[in-house]
Amino acid sequence: MRTLHTLGEIILENFTPISALAGGALIGISVTVLLLFNGRIAGVSGILNGLFFAPKNDRLWRLLFLLGLVLGALLFNMGVPDFNVPRQNYPLPLLVIGGFLVGFGARMANGCISGHGVCGLANLSLRSLVATGAFMLSGMLTVYVIRHVLELAA
Amino acid sequence: MKTNLIALLSGIIFGIGLSLSQMINPNKVLNFLDITGHFDPSLIFVMVGALSVALVSFKWIRKRAVPLFGESFQWSKKTVIDKPLIFGGVIFGVGWGLSGYCPGPVVAGLGLFSMESVIMIAAICAGFFAYNALFESNK
C-alpha cells in the first residue's frame, strides 16, 4: 500500500482513521445539505435508479447530484494527485457479477450504503439497521470466500 | 433551479468525502470486509464521521415541516422489516464483497477515469432493470 504523503505523519500505512473520519464528516454534511434544502435522501442507488425510472420532471437533480459526485472526485484528485489510483487487473467476472448483484440487491432492499447505512441510520430507522447488518455480514462472508477459500482475488 | 444547484453541491461534497476517506478505493473496501485477513478498520471511521454529523443534523431537520427549497421531505414510508429488505441487503453485500464497490464510489470513480467504474455502472444498471422487470413491471 502507498503511504499518504500530505497527511503522512498522522496516518499509518493502511489504517487511516483521521482522513476516514474527515471524509465521513463531509459525507454527513452532503446528505444534510440535500435533505435540509431539497428534502431528498442522498441514497446513491435510488438516485441512479431514478435516472431511468423516476418521473421525467424528477430526473435533472439526480443527474446533477451524480455529476457532482464525479466532479468532487475529479477536483480532489487534481488537488491531491495519486491519493487514489484506479485499480487495475481485477477479475472482470467479479466486477460484472458483483455490479449486477449490487444493483439488484439495492433495489430489492430499497437502498444501499448511503441510503441505509448513512441516511437511514441517521434517521434512526430500524429497517436501515437491519439492511446495514445484512450487507455488512454478507459482504464479509463473501470476501472471506473469494480471498481465503476460492482465492480468486488478492 | 436552486434545488438543482444544491443537488450538484451535495454531490461534489459527497465525492470529495469519498475521495478523502478512500472509500473510493475498492481494495481498501475489500480490506475492511476482510476481517480474517488484511483487515483495515478505517471505513468504520467513515461511518462514524458521517453519522456523527447526520445523526445531529437529521434530528434537527426532522423538526421542520418543509425543506428550505423543496416542496416536501421525501422520507421513506416503509417501516416493516420484510424479506425483500433482508434478502436485498444480503444480495447487495455479496455484490459489494465480490467487487469492492457500492454505488457511490462507483459513480465517483468516473472522476478518476476508472475503467472499472464504467463496467460497474453498466452492471449495476442491468441489476436495476432486471429487478424492475421482475418485480415492478405490473405496478
Interface residues (C-beta under 8 A of the other chain):
Chain A: N14 F15 T16 P17 S19 A20 L21 A22 G23 G24 A25 L26 I27 G28 I29 S30 V31 T32 V33 L34 L35 L36 F37 N38 G39 R40 I41 A42 V44 S45 L48 N49 F52 F53 L60 W61 R62 L64 F65 L66 L67 G68 L69 V70 L71 G72 A73 L74 L75 F76 N77 V80 F83 N84 V85 P86 R87 Y90 L92 L94 L95 V96 I97 G98 G99 F100 L101 V102 G103 F104 G105 A106 R107 M108 A109 N110 G111 C112 I113 S114 H116 G117 V118 C119 G120 L121 A122 N123 S125 L126 R127 V130 A131 T132 G133 A134 F135 M136 L137 S138 G139 M140 L141 T142 V143 Y144 I146 R147 H148 A153
Chain B: K2 T3 N4 L5 I6 A7 L8 L9 S10 G11 I12 I13 F14 G15 I16 G17 L18 S19 L20 S21 Q22 M23 I24 N25 P26 N27 L30 N31 L33 D34 I35 T36 G37 H38 D40 P41 S42 L43 I44 F45 V46 M47 V48 G49 A50 L51 S52 V53 A54 L55 S57 F58 I61 R62 R64 V66 P67 L68 F69 G70 E71 S72 F73 Q74 W75 S76 K78 T79 V80 I81 P84 L85 I86 F87 G88 G89 V90 I91 F92 G93 V94 G95 W96 G97 L98 S99 G100 Y101 C102 P103 G104 V106 V107 A108 G109 L110 G111 L112 F113 S114 M115 E116 S117 I119 M120 I121 A122 A123 I124 C125 A126 G127 F128 F129 A130 Y131 N132 F135 E136
